[in-house]
Amino acid sequence: MLASCSSSTDSSSTRDVLGNWQADSTGTSQESYERHLTLGADGSFSFLHRSFGVYDNQSAGELSGFERVTGSFRIESDRLIFEPQMLLLWDYTFGRDAPTQVYSDYPYDHFYDDTHFTIDGETLTLHFTDYPADEPVSSTQVFQRVQ
């Protein structure tokens, strides 16, 4: 079954997108990545991205960095609109014992911009605009529901 939200008040479609989602791990045998997205019934979201074994002097499972973005979201038709508010950031290059950087005002201009979504069973697919080098790129991220 393929579903997406048809209006901002379509409660069954909204319920379908709520919950915990995890993206497929990508990378090589040395490096890997995890992405977790939680969409709450109160309109809040939390996104966690962790990378492992990215740097030359690291083992495959060693944490290389993470970022957690929190904020609010809303649904309009098949669009998922994120309003990031806070960023927690840490990277191995800061030093193993470096404190997590906390940005109480989200410091970037973009976060899953112009996101359209579909749900097929337990799969959430996001089609969005990303800016890897400050130029817009159409991107897709696939998440699986987790319990």
N, C-alpha and C positions, 0 to 999 in steps of 0.2 A: 504494500500500500504506500503510495506517494502522497505526502501531505505538506502543505505550507500554509501559513496564516493568510487568510483572505481579508481580514480587517483587524483593526486594532482592538476590536471588542469581541472577536471570535474566540470565546473562552476555551473551546476544545482544542483548537490549534495552539493557543497559548500554552495550555497544559502540556501539549505534546513536546514543546521545546524546553520546558522547565526541567531542571535536574542536573545531574553530573555527567559530563562528557569527557572522553579522552581521545586524543588524536593518535593515529598510528605512529609508532616510533620510526624515525628516519635516521639515516646516517650510514656509517660503515661498521666494520667489525671493531674498530677502535672507538669511534665516536657515536653517540646516540643522543636523541632528544625526546623529551616528553612534553606534551601540551595537555593541560586540563582546563576545562571551562565549566563553571557552575553558574546556572541561571536560576535565580530564586523567585518564588511567587510574589515577593515584595518588590520586584523590579530591580533587585541588585544583581551584580555579576562579579565573579572572581575568575581571573585568568592566570594560570601559572605555567611558565615555560622554564624547563630545566634542561641543561646540556651536560653531558658527561664525556670525559676523555677527549676533549677537543684539542688540548694543547700537547705539544710534543713530549713534555716530561710527565705526562699523566697516564695512569692506568685506565683501562677501558671503562670501568665503573665509577671513576672518581669524579665528583661534582666539579664542573668547570664554571658554572654560573647559573643564576636564576633571575627571573623577573616575575613579580606578581603585580597584576593590575587589578584594581577594584573600582567599582563605580556603579552606575545604573544603566538600565537598558529599557527599550520599549520596542514594540512590534507594530509596524504599519504595513498591512497587506503581507507581502512576502519579504519585507525588509526587516532586518534586525539592526537597530540603531543603538550603538554603544556610546555612553557618555563617561569616559574614564575620569576618575577623580584622584586616585592615589597610585603611586608606583613604589614598590620595594625592589631594590636592585643590588645584586652582588655578583662579582666576577673574580675568578681565580687570579687574574692579573692585578687585582687590587691588593693581593696578599692573602694568604690562607686565613689569617686572623683578623683581616680587615672587617670593620662593622658593615652591616647592611646599610646601603644608602636609602633614605626615606624621602620621597618627594610627596608632600601632602597636597600639592597641586600638580596634576599630571603634566610633565614637562614637554611632551611632544605634541605636534599638530595632528597626528594621525593614529588611529587604532581601528583596524578592521573597517575602513571607510567603505561606504556605499555597499554594505553587506546585504545580499539576498540569500535566502536559505530555503532548503528543502529538507523534509524528513521522509525517509523511506525505512519503515520498520524501526530498528534501533540505531539508525545511521542519520546523523545530522551533517549536511553538507553546506558549507559557507562559501559563497562566491563573493569576492571583495576586491577592493583596490588596495594594493600595498605600495610602499615607497622605499625599496631597498637601497636606491642610490639617488633619492630625492626626485625620481621620475616615476610616474604612475605605472603600475604593472598589474594586470588582471591576474588574480591568484585564486586558488581553491584550497580549502582545508576540510578534511573529512574527519569527523568525530564519531566514536561509538559510545552509546549510553553505558554508564557504569552504575552499579547498584551501591 
